[in-house]
Amino acid sequence: MVDPETLHEWGAGTTADARVHRFPGGHHYLRAQVAEVVGRLTVHLLAAYRSPASG
């Protein structure tokens, strides 16, 4: 469980772009929302692959 007010701090551990997505549900939301979670990850991974950060 994460306090929504502190979610921005998760990005401090990386120099890459960090996004936070909140999914409704309890402790087992991954099992209940597999398609939504995988879909969200897929969209962001494909976007990163198509437009890699310069560096």
Buried (B, 14 or more C-beta within 10 A) or exposed (E): EEEEEEBEEEEEEEEEEEEEEEEEEEEEBEEEBEEBBEEBEEEEEEEEEEEEEEE
